């Protein structure tokens, strides 16, 4: 089930004896634990009716013992096992046996920071026996609302343009966003709102460097583009982030070529690194639509090569070299 469906079910008091949270966003799983705590535990009962364990540091016997203990002050006892999939092989069968016949007055939450599949018997058995909650990376309005909530929890107010820049430069990863918000809270303490300049200072996101790279690529200045790329890598951007951000700029230039300008009430919005660039459409017109389409193929190839294990930095270097040349022929 989705996280939203899980929340609604808990609100209706439809509690399962075993939950399995898995996916690429550990922050969502932590939210799930907080939801269960509020729903299951009587205020003040955490010391008696709650236990937190780590898979690689515990045993199935310990998990079953905690989950099987009768609650003292709450309706149910809550036991959380983080990284449960790292449980030693010798203990997995016993945990699966408990999951098939769990204690009804208990709630066991199993957390994995990765997506589980059917590659082994333990993962298959866990997915079949538990109520599974998908912890996927949100997008759109859901992502914005979550980030605003995370910022509020830290006493941080994000200006709208700063929020968009933070999302861009963290690739929307909630765990990284949380780390950056912690730093921003300390950096901007006492100030009314976090600005784009604050993001650039704290997160290390230099929109100007990315803009210079994008314009060098658009104007076919290969040597300058490779030099700009080296500056960004030395400044702390990893190759995957360069690809993601440069793709946004590439598509922004393509749309600037097609459109006469940003539309009110919808339409395209330039990538934040291109905002304020003079004569943006004239620069974008230096490329044909065929070249922009060919460039999309280069991005796809670079992403695929990195996923296959190719060295990231040389791969993104080849991408930039190709884009700054004849992208439709590269």
Secondary structure, DSSP 8 states (H G I E B T S, - for coil): --HHHHHHHHHTT---SEEEEESS-HHHHHHHHHHHHHHHS-TT-HHHHEEEEEGGGS-HHHHHHHHTS--SSSSSEEEEEETGGGS-HHHHHHHHHHHHT--TTEEEEEEESS---SSSHHHHHHHHHSEEEE-----HHHHHHHHHHHHHHTT--B-HHHHHHHHHHHTT-HHHHHHHHHHHHHHTTT-S-B-HHHHHHHH---HHHHHHHHHHHHTT-HHHHHHHHHHHHHTT--HHHHHHHHHHHHHHHHHHHHSSS--TTSS----GGGTT-TTHHHHHTTS-HHHHHHHHHHHHHHHHHHHTT--HHHHHHHHHHHHTS-TTT-
